[in-house]
Amino acid sequence: MKNTTVLVVDDERAIRDLLSDEISQAGYTVISAADAGEALSLVRQENIHIVISDIKMPEMSGLELLERILNISPETVVIMITAYASVETAVNALRKGAFDYMLKPLIYEDVIAKISRIDHYIKIRRENQILRQEVEKQYDFHNIVAKSRPMEDLFDMIRKVAGTSSNILITGESGTGKEVIARAIHFNSPRKDEKFLPVNCGAIPMTLWESELFGHVKGAFTGASGNKDGYLQVVEEGTLFLDEISEMPLDAQVKLLRVIEEQEFVQVGSVKAKKLNARIIAASNRDLEKMMEQGEFREDLYYRLNVIRLHIPPLRHRIDDIPLLVRHFISKFNLELGKNIHGVDNMTMKVLLSHRWKGNVRELKNVIERAMILCDKKNIEINDLPAELNDSKNRSGLIGRGDLKQSVREFERVSILSVLEDVSFDKMKAASILGLSKSSLYRKIEELGIG
């Protein structure tokens, strides 16, 4: 017996019983109703997937029943039955939300085939809903793995801007998770049911930029054998994420600027303008301000994209997140690799906390994956780490084998010193990066003996 439930509604008992029998024999759960009132009662009480209803019935018409069913259960698929003479009424039913209609006299093989196709459609729709819920859950702020003050401040900012349509520029070193943040913005915005389209600007050949971005019409250039939609059209009312925007050539930058200013674009070879409905989020791991000074990035485009700027701090500036990320990756790879590793031992955690992580979260993820492949014990140990981490020289400054809380405290000094070095010991900048007040930073420097 299939899981799909079909409700048959017809005031003629013979038709109702015959149709119910045929559907039941095909393996579907069937219930029936003699009138619209009984049908509405069943829709309220049962989980009904498909309703097959006659249009002409006493007291309440099939069209009124259709509207009331969809108000109660918008996901229910409704098929109307009509005589040939009332095809116009059936078309009206489609406008009101009916999925399809069938003509009398019914051919039962066709009815079963139609139900089978709808059943397949319902299953795909259900799977897509589950997948979307999982994706939205994955990119909910509460499920992004971070607890450090700089990341909490970033999340607060994202919550404020996600509901707007303003352009956003995300900056941060390679591997910090710029696309994760862009997806979080999208899935926490009113556009969450629309497309999220990531585009790696560095992967597009210079000669194809205009065609890829705007699309082209047939005959626009040699080799254009048909029409092609560009990214701006494909994304529709969703979010276009332009990753590594610094790699976009200058002539393409000019055209993108015009699109943002005029809120419309023209396909290559066409004269008809199309409206821009998408939100644009750009990202870069390069210093765009320095590129502007060198004439490599347009200043006017920078300010158009930089309406709201979100900076993701490097992992070495938020070591509080490392133990959390380690646990997250171990859980992830336990499932993927069929392992049952509990965690990392204390000395290994000290090594992970002291590493500079030039590749940021991406590098940490790769290190944990490699370690788990090699590890045959309950906990990852030093010897499971790559050579650049598993080196006595890199461990020479590590303090003894205290508990994890003590280890994190010991490496506060490493983190603060690292930030100070990155900003040439500008304590105001360092305090901002670390999420501390200036007085708190001075106190930490004194407590930890940082010269």
C-alpha positions in Angstrom: 0.0 0.0 0.0 1.4 3.4 -1.0 1.5 6.2 1.5 -0.6 8.6 -0.6 -4.2 9.2 0.4 -6.8 10.1 -2.2 -10.2 11.6 -1.4 -12.9 11.1 -4.0 -15.8 13.5 -3.9 -18.9 12.9 -6.1 -22.7 13.0 -5.3 -23.3 10.1 -7.7 -22.7 6.9 -5.7 -21.9 4.7 -8.7 -19.2 7.0 -10.0 -17.8 7.5 -6.5 -17.7 3.7 -5.7 -16.2 2.7 -9.1 -13.5 5.4 -9.0 -12.6 4.5 -5.3 -12.3 0.8 -6.2 -10.0 1.5 -9.1 -7.7 3.7 -7.1 -7.7 1.3 -4.2 -6.7 -1.6 -6.5 -3.8 0.5 -7.7 -2.4 0.5 -4.2 -3.5 3.9 -2.9 -5.4 4.7 0.3 -8.9 5.9 -0.7 -11.6 7.7 1.3 -14.8 9.1 -0.3 -17.4 11.8 0.4 -20.9 12.3 -1.1 -20.8 16.1 -0.8 -18.6 19.1 -0.2 -19.5 19.4 3.4 -18.4 15.8 4.2 -15.2 16.4 2.1 -14.2 19.5 4.0 -14.7 17.6 7.3 -12.4 14.8 6.0 -9.7 17.4 4.8 -9.6 18.9 8.3 -9.3 15.5 10.0 -7.1 13.5 7.7 -3.8 14.0 5.9 -5.1 14.0 2.4 -2.6 14.3 -0.5 -4.9 14.3 -3.6 -8.6 15.3 -3.9 -10.6 14.2 -7.0 -13.9 16.2 -7.0 -16.8 16.6 -9.4 -17.5 20.3 -10.3 -21.3 20.1 -10.3 -22.6 19.1 -6.9 -25.7 20.2 -4.8 -25.4 22.8 -2.0 -21.7 23.6 -2.7 -20.1 23.6 -6.1 -16.7 21.9 -6.8 -15.2 25.3 -7.4 -16.2 26.6 -4.0 -14.9 23.3 -2.5 -11.6 23.8 -4.3 -11.1 27.2 -2.8 -11.9 26.1 0.7 -9.7 23.0 0.5 -6.7 25.1 -0.6 -7.4 27.5 2.3 -7.4 24.6 4.8 -4.5 22.6 3.2 -2.5 24.5 0.5 -0.3 21.5 -0.1 -3.2 19.2 -1.2 -3.4 18.6 -4.9 -7.0 19.0 -6.3 -8.2 17.5 -9.6 -11.7 18.5 -10.9 -14.0 16.2 -12.9 -16.2 17.9 -15.5 -18.4 17.1 -18.5 -17.2 18.1 -21.9 -19.8 20.9 -22.0 -18.3 22.6 -19.0 -14.6 22.7 -20.1 -14.7 26.5 -19.6 -15.6 25.9 -16.0 -12.6 23.5 -15.7 -10.3 26.2 -17.0 -11.7 28.5 -14.4 -10.9 25.9 -11.8 -7.2 25.8 -13.0 -7.1 29.6 -12.4 -8.4 29.1 -8.9 -5.6 26.6 -8.1 -6.7 23.2 -9.3 -3.8 21.0 -10.4 -5.6 19.5 -13.4 -9.0 18.4 -14.6 -10.5 15.2 -16.2 -13.5 14.9 -18.6 -16.4 12.5 -18.2 -16.9 9.7 -19.0 -13.8 8.8 -17.0 -11.2 6.4 -18.5 -9.9 4.7 -15.3 -6.5 3.8 -16.7 -5.9 7.5 -17.4 -7.1 8.4 -13.9 -4.6 6.0 -12.3 -1.8 7.2 -14.6 -2.5 10.8 -13.6 -2.6 9.9 -9.9 0.8 8.1 -10.3 2.4 11.2 -11.9 1.0 13.4 -9.2 2.2 11.0 -6.5 5.7 11.2 -8.0 5.4 15.0 -8.1 4.3 15.1 -4.4 7.3 12.9 -3.4 9.8 15.1 -5.2 8.2 18.2 -3.7 8.4 16.7 -0.2 12.1 15.7 -0.7 12.8 19.3 -1.9 11.1 20.7 1.1 13.1 18.5 3.4 16.3 19.4 1.5 15.5 23.1 1.7 14.8 22.8 5.5 18.1 21.1 6.0 20.0 23.7 4.0 18.2 26.6 5.8 19.0 24.8 9.1 22.7 24.5 8.1 22.9 28.2 7.4 21.0 29.4 10.4 23.2 31.6 12.6 22.8 29.2 15.5 24.3 26.4 13.4 27.4 28.2 12.1 30.2 27.0 14.3 31.6 29.9 16.2 31.3 31.4 19.6 34.1 34.0 19.8 33.3 37.6 20.4 34.4 38.8 16.9 32.1 36.2 15.2 29.2 37.0 17.5 29.6 40.7 16.6 29.6 39.7 12.9 26.4 37.6 13.4 24.7 40.6 15.1 25.5 42.7 12.0 24.3 40.0 9.6 20.9 39.8 11.5 20.5 43.5 11.0 21.2 43.5 7.2 19.8 40.1 6.1 16.3 41.5 5.7 17.4 44.4 3.4 18.1 44.4 -0.3 21.3 46.4 0.1 24.5 45.2 -1.7 27.0 43.6 0.7 30.8 43.2 0.4 32.3 40.4 2.5 36.0 40.5 3.1 38.4 38.1 4.7 41.4 35.9 4.0 41.0 32.8 1.9 39.4 29.9 3.8 37.5 32.0 6.4 34.1 31.0 5.1 32.9 34.0 3.0 30.4 31.8 1.0 29.0 30.3 4.2 28.3 33.9 5.4 26.8 34.8 2.1 24.5 31.8 2.2 23.5 32.6 5.8 22.5 36.1 4.7 20.4 34.6 1.8 18.7 31.9 3.9 17.8 34.4 6.6 16.4 37.0 4.2 13.0 37.4 2.4 14.7 35.8 -0.6 15.3 32.5 1.0 12.8 30.7 -1.3 14.6 32.1 -4.3 17.9 30.9 -5.9 21.3 31.4 -4.4 23.8 31.5 -7.2 27.6 31.5 -6.4 29.9 32.6 -9.1 33.7 32.3 -8.9 34.9 35.4 -10.7 38.4 34.0 -11.0 37.1 31.0 -13.1 35.6 33.0 -15.9 37.8 33.6 -19.0 38.2 37.3 -19.7 36.6 37.1 -23.2 33.4 35.4 -21.8 32.6 37.8 -19.0 29.9 39.8 -20.7 28.1 36.7 -22.1 28.3 34.8 -18.8 27.0 37.8 -16.7 24.3 39.1 -19.1 23.6 36.2 -21.4 23.3 36.5 -25.2 20.8 36.1 -28.0 21.2 33.8 -31.1 23.7 35.2 -33.6 25.2 37.8 -31.2 28.7 36.6 -32.1 30.4 33.7 -33.9 29.4 30.5 -32.2 26.2 31.9 -30.5 23.9 29.2 -32.0 21.1 29.9 -29.6 19.9 32.1 -26.8 21.6 31.9 -23.4 20.6 33.3 -20.1 23.3 34.9 -18.1 23.8 34.8 -14.3 21.7 38.0 -13.8 18.7 36.4 -15.5 19.2 32.8 -14.1 19.2 34.0 -10.5 15.9 35.8 -11.0 14.8 37.4 -7.6 17.4 35.5 -5.6 21.0 36.3 -4.5 23.9 36.5 -6.9 27.2 35.9 -4.9 30.2 37.2 -6.8 33.1 35.5 -5.1 36.7 36.9 -5.6 35.2 40.0 -7.2 38.8 41.3 -7.3 39.4 39.0 -10.3 36.8 40.7 -12.5 38.4 42.5 -15.4 38.1 46.3 -15.6 35.8 46.4 -18.6 33.4 43.9 -16.9 33.5 46.1 -13.8 32.3 49.0 -15.8 29.3 47.0 -17.1 28.5 45.6 -13.7 28.5 49.1 -12.2 26.1 50.3 -14.9 23.7 47.4 -14.1 23.8 48.2 -10.4 23.2 51.9 -11.0 20.4 51.5 -13.6 18.9 48.2 -12.1 18.7 46.7 -15.6 20.8 44.9 -18.1 20.9 44.0 -21.8 21.9 40.6 -23.2 24.7 40.6 -25.7 23.3 41.1 -29.2 19.9 42.4 -27.9 18.5 45.9 -27.5 15.8 45.0 -25.0 16.6 45.8 -21.4 15.7 43.4 -18.6 15.1 44.4 -15.0 17.6 43.4 -12.3 15.6 41.7 -9.6 18.5 40.0 -7.7 20.5 41.0 -4.7 24.3 41.2 -5.2 26.7 40.0 -2.6 30.4 40.3 -3.5 33.4 38.9 -1.7 37.2 39.3 -1.8 40.2 38.0 -0.1 42.4 40.8 -1.5 42.7 44.4 -0.3 40.3 46.2 -2.8 41.3 49.6 -1.4 44.9 49.0 -2.3 43.8 47.7 -5.7 41.9 50.9 -6.3 45.1 52.9 -5.5 46.9 50.8 -8.1 44.2 51.2 -10.7 43.2 47.5 -10.6 39.7 48.0 -9.2 37.2 50.7 -10.0 36.5 53.1 -7.1 32.9 53.7 -8.1 32.1 50.0 -8.3 33.8 49.5 -4.9 31.5 52.0 -3.2 28.4 50.6 -5.0 29.3 47.1 -3.7 30.4 48.3 -0.3 27.1 49.6 1.0 27.4 47.2 3.9 30.8 45.6 4.6 31.2 42.4 6.6 34.8 41.4 7.6 35.4 37.8 8.7 38.4 37.7 11.1 41.1 35.1 10.4 41.1 32.0 12.6 44.3 33.0 14.4 42.3 36.0 15.7 39.6 33.9 17.2 41.2 30.9 18.8 38.1 30.4 21.1 36.4 28.9 18.0 39.1 26.3 17.4 37.9 23.7 20.0 34.4 24.1 18.8 35.4 23.7 15.1 37.5 20.6 16.0 34.5 19.0 17.6 32.3 19.9 14.7 34.7 18.4 12.1 35.2 15.3 14.1 31.5 14.7 14.3 31.2 15.4 10.5 33.9 13.0 9.5 32.8 10.3 11.9 29.7 10.1 9.8 31.4 10.4 6.5 34.3 8.0 7.3 32.5 5.5 9.4 34.7 6.3 12.4 34.1 6.6 16.1 36.7 9.1 17.2 35.9 10.9 20.5 38.2 14.0 20.2 41.8 15.1 20.4 44.2 14.7 23.3 45.3 17.7 25.3 48.7 18.1 23.7 47.2 17.9 20.2 44.7 20.6 21.1 47.6 22.8 22.3 49.3 22.4 18.9 46.1 23.2 17.1 45.6 26.3 19.2 49.1 27.6 18.7 49.2 27.1 14.9 48.9 30.2 12.7 46.3 28.7 10.3 47.2 30.7 7.2 44.5 28.6 5.4 42.0 29.4 8.1 38.9 27.2 8.7 39.5 25.4 5.4 43.0 24.4 6.5 41.8 23.2 9.9 39.1 21.1 8.3 41.6 19.4 6.0 44.0 18.8 8.9 41.2 17.1 11.0 40.0 15.0 8.0 43.6 13.8 7.3 44.1 13.0 11.0 40.9 11.0 11.3 41.8 8.9 8.3 45.2 8.0 9.9 43.9 7.8 13.5 43.1 4.2 14.8 42.5 5.2 18.4 39.7 6.9 20.4 41.5 10.3 20.3 43.6 12.1 17.6 47.2 12.4 18.8 50.2 14.5 17.8 51.5 11.8 15.4 48.2 11.9 13.4 48.8 15.6 12.5 50.6 16.7 9.3 54.4 17.2 9.4 54.2 21.0 9.5 52.2 20.7 12.8 53.8 17.5 14.1 57.2 19.0 14.4 59.2 19.2 17.7 60.3 22.8 16.7 56.6 23.9 16.5 55.9 22.3 19.9 59.0 23.6 21.7 57.1 26.6 23.1 54.1 24.6 24.4 53.4 24.5 28.1 52.9 21.3 30.1 49.9 19.0 29.9 47.2 21.0 31.8 43.5 20.6 31.2 41.8 22.1 28.1 40.6 25.2 29.9 44.2 25.9 31.0 45.4 25.3 27.5 43.0 27.9 26.0 44.2 30.4 28.6 47.8 29.7 27.9 47.2 30.4 24.2 45.4 33.6 24.8 48.9 35.1 24.9 49.7 33.6 21.5 46.5 35.0 20.0 46.8 38.5 21.4 50.4 38.7 20.4 49.5 37.5 16.9 46.9 40.2 16.5 49.2 42.9 17.9 51.9 41.9 15.4 49.4 41.9 12.5 48.4 45.5 13.3 51.9 46.8 14.1 51.0 46.9 17.8 48.2 49.4 17.3 46.3 48.6 20.5 43.1 50.3 19.4 42.9 48.2 16.2 43.9 45.1 18.1 41.2 45.6 20.8 38.6 46.0 18.0 39.7 42.8 16.3 39.7 40.8 19.5 36.3 42.1 20.6 37.8 43.7 23.8 37.7 47.2 25.2 41.0 49.0 25.2 41.2 48.8 29.0 40.5 45.0 28.9 43.3 44.6 26.3 45.8 46.5 28.5 44.8 44.3 31.4 45.3 41.1 29.4 48.7 42.3 28.2 49.7 42.9 31.7 48.3 39.6 33.0 49.9 37.5 30.2 53.2 39.3 30.3 53.2 40.5 26.7 56.0 42.9 26.1 
